[in-house]
Amino acid sequence: MRNRIAALFSAVLAVAAAAACDDDLAFAPETPDTFVVQAFLFAGEPVTEVTVTGVLPIDVDSTAVAAPIADARITIIRDGARFDLVPTEGGPGRYHYPGDDLPVEVGDVFALEASYGDRTATAETVVPVPPQGLSLSATVLAPPQFGVRGGGFQPGAGEGLMARWENSASALHYVVVDNIEAEPAPFAESPFGGGFARRLVQRPTASDSALVSARSLSYFGRHRVKLYRVNEEYADLYEGLNQDSRDLNEPPSNVRGALGVFSAFSADSAFFEVR
């Protein structure tokens, strides 16, 4: 599951970090311990998605990447019990909980403490209820046919399927599609490029459906569609991406004492096969 969240959230937090103007978090030499924390909990999954980085000056090159912080002190708190996270091997700035006594369940209330240097940040989140009514328009999908005249995709050949769910409140959801075969067989190489990815992560949507295109897949076999309901604090942060570039002085964040977000997600799954 490593890097699953980074694909969705790094741009959001870059906006928040670049926009910070609170005197306590200014990008000044006298506050070198300012940091960005991204911490995400998933119902039924171990705690692995926690990262801590420094911040970038507001005028830095857009391709720059904030330096990871490998010596932060991270604690997750539930019902008064404290669970200390440890650095993840091979992933500077990443942290996880090494034990099996920290289940994440719907309705749980969690607190976060993140310390670096003389600064300590805190945040809270609640694990939301899972999405409701997830269904797929098909359980078998034909692979796309490449190499037809003109080198393009053959219309009508396994174009895709629709994932649908209940969303009367227009809450944010996002879809992750994984090939779950132990040794999947790849399609012939696509002229569209992109390599052979076993995971497809779609952007969050307030809709009640999402298209899973055959052209976005790379392998035969069994696939899982996992639908995540996005918690309110992340929804606020994500919507901040759409703010006017002239109005970046209030970056949404539920982290006090630093920058970033602490949020929780719940999911439901459905399955299909490509053959």
LUMKOL-657378 format. One line per 10 residues: number of its first residue (from 1); their letters; for each residue x, y, z of N, C-alpha, C. Coordinates in steps of 0.05 Angstrom, whole numbers. Each point is the difference from the previous one (the first is absolute). Example, Ala and Ser with C-alpha at 12.3 -4.5 7.8 and 13.67 -1.06 7.14 Angstrom:
BEGIN
1> AS> 264/-114/156/-18/24/0/18/24/0 ~ -7/21/-14/16/24/1/-15/22/14
# end
This chain:
BEGIN
1> MRNRIAALFS> 16/-24/0/-16/24/0/17/25/0 ~ 26/-3/1/17/24/0/-4/16/-25 ~ 1/26/3/-4/20/-22/-28/2/-10 ~ -19/-15/11/-28/2/-9/-10/28/5 ~ 5/10/24/-11/26/7/16/23/-14 ~ 26/-3/-2/16/22/-12/-10/8/-27 ~ -9/-19/-16/-10/7/-26/-24/19/0 ~ -16/-2/21/-24/16/2/5/26/15 ~ 17/0/20/0/22/19/24/19/-1 ~ 21/-7/-14/24/17/1/-5/27/-11
11> AVLAVAAAAA> -15/2/-22/-6/26/-11/-17/17/19 ~ -18/-13/14/-17/15/19/17/13/22 ~ 18/-16/11/16/10/22/21/20/-9 ~ 8/-2/-25/18/21/-10/-14/27/-1 ~ -25/0/-7/-15/25/0/-2/11/28 ~ -6/-18/19/-3/9/28/26/11/11 ~ 22/-14/-6/26/9/10/8/26/-12 ~ -4/3/-26/9/24/-14/-17/24/9 ~ -25/-6/9/-18/22/6/2/9/29 ~ 14/-14/17/-1/6/28/10/28/6
21> CDDDLAFAPE> -16/15/15/9/27/6/-3/6/30 ~ -9/-19/15/-2/4/29/27/7/11 ~ 1/20/18/26/9/10/16/-23/13 ~ -15/-19/12/14/-22/13/12/-20/-19 ~ -9/2/-25/10/-20/-20/13/13/-24 ~ 9/24/3/12/14/-23/25/-14/-8 ~ 7/3/-26/24/-13/-10/24/18/4 ~ 8/2/25/21/18/8/23/-16/13 ~ 24/9/-2/23/-15/12/-3/-6/29 ~ -16/18/14/-2/-5/29/-20/-22/7
31> TPDTFVVQAF> -13/-13/-19/-18/-22/5/9/-25/-16 ~ 24/-10/4/9/-22/-17/-13/-26/7 ~ -15/-2/22/-13/-25/7/-28/-2/-10 ~ -9/19/-16/-26/-3/-12/0/-24/-19 ~ -22/-16/1/-1/-24/-17/-28/-5/-10 ~ -2/-19/-18/-25/-9/-12/-4/-29/7 ~ -23/-6/12/-7/-28/7/-24/-9/-16 ~ 2/-23/-12/-22/-13/-14/-5/-27/14 ~ -23/-3/12/-6/-25/15/-28/-9/-8 ~ -2/-25/-10/-25/-10/-9/-5/-28/11
41> LFAGEPVTEV> -23/-4/12/-9/-25/11/-21/-12/-17 ~ 0/-27/-3/-19/-14/-16/-13/-22/17 ~ -26/0/0/-15/-21/16/8/-28/-9 ~ 8/-16/19/7/-28/-5/28/-4/-11 ~ 16/21/0/28/-2/-11/20/10/21 ~ 24/-10/-1/21/10/19/7/29/-6 ~ 13/12/20/7/28/-2/27/2/-14 ~ 1/8/-25/24/1/-16/3/26/-15 ~ -21/16/-2/0/23/-18/5/26/15 ~ 24/3/11/7/25/15/26/10/-11
51> TVTGVLPIDV> 1/25/-8/25/11/-10/4/28/13 ~ 25/7/3/8/26/11/22/12/-18 ~ -4/24/-9/20/14/-16/4/28/10 ~ 21/13/-10/4/28/4/-19/16/-18 ~ 4/26/-1/-16/17/-17/18/13/-21 ~ -12/10/-21/15/13/-21/-5/30/0 ~ 20/16/-6/-6/29/-3/-21/5/-21 ~ -15/20/3/-22/5/-19/9/5/-28 ~ 25/10/-4/10/6/-26/18/-22/-12 ~ -1/-24/12/17/-22/-9/-10/-10/-27
61> DSTAVAAPIA> 18/-13/-15/-7/-12/-26/-23/-20/4 ~ -19/0/-19/-23/-17/3/6/-30/-1 ~ 24/-7/-9/7/-29/-1/14/-9/26 ~ 5/18/18/15/-7/24/-17/-17/18 ~ 13/-17/16/-13/-18/19/9/6/28 ~ -18/2/18/7/6/28/16/-23/12 ~ 20/7/16/18/-21/11/-15/-16/21 ~ 3/-27/0/-13/-16/20/12/5/28 ~ -15/-4/20/10/2/28/-1/-28/12 ~ 23/-11/6/2/-28/8/1/-3/31
71> DARITIIRDG> 2/22/14/3/-2/29/-22/14/16 ~ -24/1/-12/-23/10/14/-10/-20/21 ~ -16/9/18/-12/-18/20/-30/0/-4 ~ -11/-23/-7/-28/-2/-8/-15/-19/19 ~ -23/9/10/-16/-17/18/-29/2/-9 ~ -13/-23/-2/-29/-2/-4/-13/-6/27 ~ -22/13/6/-13/-3/26/-29/-8/-5 ~ -9/-22/14/-27/-9/-1/-9/-7/28 ~ -22/12/9/-11/-6/27/21/2/21 ~ 17/20/-2/21/4/20/25/-17/-3
81> ARFDLVPTEG> -1/-21/-16/23/-17/-5/18/12/-21 ~ 26/0/4/19/12/-18/15/-21/-16 ~ 3/4/-26/13/-19/-18/22/16/-15 ~ 25/-6/6/22/14/-13/7/-13/-27 ~ 2/17/-20/7/-9/-26/31/-1/-3 ~ 9/-15/-19/29/-3/-5/5/6/-30 ~ 25/8/-6/7/6/-29/-3/-26/-16 ~ -10/4/-25/-3/-22/-19/26/-4/-15 ~ 10/-24/1/25/-7/-13/-1/6/-30 ~ 20/14/-10/1/6/-29/-17/23/-8
91> GPGRYHYPGD> -14/13/19/-17/22/-7/5/24/17 ~ 21/16/-4/5/23/17/-24/18/3 ~ -6/8/24/-23/17/5/-26/-15/2 ~ 0/-26/-3/-24/-17/3/0/-14/27 ~ -24/-4/11/-3/-12/26/-23/-20/0 ~ 2/-20/18/-21/-20/2/-1/-10/29 ~ -23/-14/7/-2/-12/26/7/-30/-4 ~ 20/-10/15/10/-27/-5/-16/-22/13 ~ -18/6/18/-15/-21/14/-26/-7/-13 ~ -14/-19/12/-26/-9/-11/-23/6/20
101> DLPVEVGDVF> 6/18/19/-20/7/20/-12/28/-3 ~ 1/10/-25/-12/26/-6/-20/-3/-23 ~ -22/-14/5/-20/-2/-22/-13/27/-5 ~ -7/4/-25/-14/25/-9/-28/-9/-8 ~ -20/10/15/-27/-9/-4/-19/24/-3 ~ -22/-4/-15/-19/21/-4/-10/11/26 ~ 0/27/2/-9/14/24/22/6/20 ~ 23/-12/-3/23/5/18/8/30/-2 ~ 7/11/23/11/28/1/30/-2/5 ~ 16/12/-17/29/-1/3/11/28/3
111> ALEASYGDRT> 21/2/16/16/25/2/28/-6/-10 ~ 13/21/-10/27/-2/-10/18/20/14 ~ 23/-8/8/21/18/9/25/-4/-17 ~ 10/21/-12/24/-1/-16/19/22/9 ~ 24/-8/8/20/19/10/25/-1/-16 ~ 11/24/-5/26/2/-13/13/25/10 ~ 25/-3/10/13/23/12/-15/8/25 ~ -6/26/3/-15/10/22/-30/3/-6 ~ -8/-8/-23/-28/3/-8/-16/-26/2 ~ -24/2/12/-18/-24/1/-26/8/-13
121> ATAETVVPVP> -9/-17/-18/-25/4/-14/-20/-21/10 ~ -26/7/0/-21/-18/8/-23/1/-19 ~ -16/-21/-1/-23/-1/-17/-18/-23/9 ~ -25/1/-9/-19/-22/6/-16/-7/-25 ~ -9/-25/-1/-17/-9/-21/-18/-23/9 ~ -22/-4/-14/-19/-22/6/-2/-18/-25 ~ 1/-26/4/-3/-18/-23/-28/0/-10 ~ -5/7/-25/-28/2/-10/-12/-27/-6 ~ -27/1/-4/-13/-25/-9/8/-5/-29 ~ -1/-25/-8/9/-7/-28/-21/10/-20
131> PQGLSLSATV> 8/1/-25/-19/6/-22/-23/-20/-1 ~ -22/8/-11/-23/-17/-1/-8/-5/-29 ~ -9/-25/-5/-12/-6/-26/19/-3/-23 ~ 25/-8/5/19/-3/-22/-8/-23/-18 ~ -1/5/-26/-6/-21/-20/15/5/-25 ~ 5/-21/-16/13/3/-26/-20/-7/-22 ~ 3/13/-23/-18/-5/-22/7/-27/-14 ~ 23/-11/6/8/-26/-12/20/-13/19 ~ 1/-26/-1/20/-15/16/21/-13/-18 ~ -4/2/-26/20/-10/-19/5/22/-20
141> LAPPQFGVRG> 26/6/-6/7/21/-18/20/-11/-20 ~ -6/5/-26/19/-8/-21/23/19/-1 ~ 24/-10/-6/23/18/-2/-2/18/-24 ~ 13/23/0/0/17/-24/16/-14/-22 ~ -8/6/-25/13/-12/-23/17/22/-13 ~ 27/-3/2/18/19/-12/11/-12/-27 ~ 13/17/-15/13/-10/-24/-19/-2/-24 ~ -24/12/2/-18/0/-23/9/21/-19 ~ -13/2/-23/8/19/-21/2/28/12 ~ 22/13/-6/5/27/11/13/-1/27
151> GGFQPGAGEG> 4/-24/12/14/-2/25/-16/8/24 ~ -26/3/-3/-16/11/22/-14/-22/16 ~ -18/9/17/-17/-17/16/-25/-8/-15 ~ -7/-25/1/-24/-9/-16/-25/7/15 ~ -17/18/-10/-25/7/15/-18/-24/5 ~ -12/-1/23/-18/-21/7/13/-24/11 ~ 26/-1/1/14/-24/10/8/5/29 ~ -17/-9/19/7/2/28/4/29/9 ~ -18/18/-7/4/28/5/2/7/29 ~ -14/-15/17/2/5/29/-26/-7/14
161> LMARWENSAS> 0/6/26/-24/-4/16/-4/24/18 ~ -24/2/11/-7/22/18/-2/-11/29 ~ 14/14/18/-4/-5/29/-20/21/10 ~ -21/-8/14/-20/18/10/-4/-4/30 ~ -8/21/14/-5/-1/29/-20/21/8 ~ -10/-2/24/-19/20/10/15/24/9 ~ -9/24/-8/14/24/8/-19/24/-1 ~ -22/-1/14/-20/21/-1/11/26/12 ~ 20/-2/18/11/24/12/24/12/-15 ~ 6/-12/-24/22/9/-16/27/1/15
171> ALHYVVVDNI> 4/-20/17/26/-2/15/22/-9/-19 ~ 25/6/7/22/-8/-17/6/-30/4 ~ 4/-13/-23/9/-28/0/23/-2/-20 ~ 16/-21/2/19/-6/-21/3/-30/-4 ~ 7/-8/-24/1/-28/-8/29/-9/-4 ~ 7/-23/11/26/-13/-5/-5/-27/-13 ~ 12/-5/-23/-3/-26/-14/26/-15/2 ~ 0/-24/10/24/-17/3/-4/-26/-15 ~ 21/-8/-14/1/-28/-9/10/-17/24 ~ -15/-20/7/6/-15/25/9/-29/-6
181> EAEPAPFAES> 8/-5/-25/12/-25/-7/28/-2/12 ~ 9/-24/8/27/-3/10/20/5/-22 ~ -5/-11/-24/19/3/-22/-17/7/-25 ~ -9/25/-3/-18/7/-22/14/0/-27 ~ -15/-7/-20/11/1/-28/-6/27/-12 ~ 20/14/-10/-5/27/-11/-13/-1/-28 ~ -15/21/-7/-8/4/-27/24/4/-18 ~ -4/-2/-26/21/9/-19/3/30/5 ~ 24/10/-4/6/28/7/-18/19/-14 ~ -10/20/15/-19/19/-10/15/22/-15
191> PFGGGFARRL> -11/9/-23/12/22/-14/-3/27/14 ~ -17/0/21/-4/24/15/22/4/21 ~ 17/-20/4/22/3/19/-9/-4/28 ~ 18/6/19/-8/-1/29/9/-25/14 ~ 12/-20/-15/10/-23/14/-22/-19/9 ~ 8/-17/20/-19/-21/9/-5/5/30 ~ -19/18/6/-7/6/27/-20/-20/11 ~ 4/-9/25/-20/-18/12/-20/15/16 ~ 4/26/3/-19/16/16/-8/25/-15 ~ -26/6/1/-11/25/-12/-13/15/23
201> VQRPTASDSA> 9/25/5/-12/17/20/-14/23/-14 ~ -26/3/3/-14/21/-12/-2/24/19 ~ -5/23/-12/-3/25/16/-26/-1/15 ~ -1/13/24/-25/2/15/-22/12/-16 ~ -25/-8/5/-23/10/-14/-23/2/19 ~ -17/20/-5/-25/3/15/-23/-13/-14 ~ 5/-14/-22/-20/-14/-15/-8/-26/14 ~ -18/-15/-13/-8/-26/11/8/-23/-19 ~ 20/6/-17/9/-21/-19/28/7/-10 ~ 13/-20/-11/26/4/-12/4/-21/-21
211> LVSARSLSYF> 13/8/-22/6/-19/-22/26/-13/5 ~ 1/-27/-3/25/-15/0/5/-8/-29 ~ 17/15/-13/5/-5/-28/19/-23/-5 ~ -6/-17/-19/18/-22/-7/28/10/-8 ~ 0/24/-12/26/11/-9/18/9/23 ~ -11/2/24/16/7/23/11/-24/14 ~ -7/-24/-9/10/-25/13/23/-12/-16 ~ 14/-18/12/24/-11/-13/1/-31/1 ~ -17/-13/17/3/-28/4/-27/-15/-2 ~ 3/-25/-7/-23/-19/1/-5/-8/29
221> GRHRVKLYRV> -23/-12/5/-5/-12/26/-18/16/18 ~ 0/-7/25/-19/11/19/9/27/10 ~ -19/19/1/5/27/9/-19/7/23 ~ 10/17/18/-17/10/22/-4/30/-4 ~ -25/8/1/-7/29/1/-5/7/29 ~ 16/17/11/-3/9/27/-9/29/1 ~ -23/4/12/-12/27/1/4/11/28 ~ 13/23/2/6/13/26/-18/24/4 ~ -12/2/23/-14/25/8/20/18/13 ~ 1/25/-9/20/19/9/-11/15/24
231> NEEYADLYEG> 16/3/21/-9/13/24/0/30/-4 ~ -14/15/18/-5/28/-4/25/17/-1 ~ 20/-6/17/24/16/0/16/-2/-26 ~ 0/-24/-12/14/-2/-25/-17/13/-22 ~ -27/-2/1/-17/13/-20/5/30/0 ~ 3/12/24/5/28/1/27/7/-13 ~ 20/-17/6/27/5/-11/0/-3/-30 ~ -14/-21/-10/-1/-5/-29/-14/23/-14 ~ -22/10/11/-14/22/-12/16/25/-1 ~ 20/2/18/18/23/0/17/2/-25
241> LNQDSRDLNE> 3/-23/-15/14/1/-25/-13/18/-20 ~ -27/4/2/-15/15/-19/-3/29/7 ~ 13/9/21/-2/28/7/15/17/-19 ~ -8/26/-2/13/19/-17/29/3/9 ~ 19/1/-19/28/1/7/7/26/14 ~ -18/20/-1/5/26/14/-10/-1/29 ~ -12/-23/8/-12/-1/26/11/-25/15 ~ 26/-1/4/13/-23/11/8/4/29 ~ -14/18/14/9/7/27/-14/-16/22 ~ -17/-19/-7/-13/-16/20/1/-30/-8
251> PPSNVRGALG> 23/-12/1/1/-28/-8/-15/-17/19 ~ -19/-16/-10/-16/-17/18/18/-22/12 ~ -1/-4/26/16/-20/13/-13/-5/27 ~ 0/-25/9/-9/-7/27/23/-6/18 ~ 25/7/-8/23/-4/16/7/27/14 ~ 2/-1/26/7/24/16/30/-1/7 ~ 14/22/-6/28/1/7/19/-7/-22 ~ -11/-9/-23/16/-5/-24/-19/2/-24 ~ 8/-12/-22/-16/0/-24/-8/-29/-7 ~ -21/-4/-16/-7/-27/-9/-28/-8/7
261> VFSAFSADSA> -3/-26/2/-27/-11/5/2/-27/13 ~ -19/-6/18/-3/-26/13/-29/-8/-6 ~ -3/-22/-14/-27/-8/-9/-3/-30/0 ~ -25/-9/-2/-6/-29/1/-20/-6/-23 ~ 1/-25/-9/-16/-9/-23/-12/-28/6 ~ -23/-5/-12/-11/-26/0/-7/-8/-29 ~ 0/-26/-5/-3/-9/-28/-19/-24/-2 ~ -10/-4/-25/-15/-24/-7/13/-10/-26 ~ -3/-26/-6/13/-11/-23/-20/-16/-17 ~ 6/-1/-26/-13/-17/-19/21/-10/-19
271> FFEVR> -7/-21/-16/20/-14/-15/-9/-5/-29 ~ 19/-1/-18/-5/-7/-28/24/-14/-11 ~ -3/-13/-23/21/-15/-12/4/10/-29 ~ 25/2/-8/6/6/-28/9/-26/-13 ~ -14/-8/-22/6/-24/-14/-9/1/-29
# end
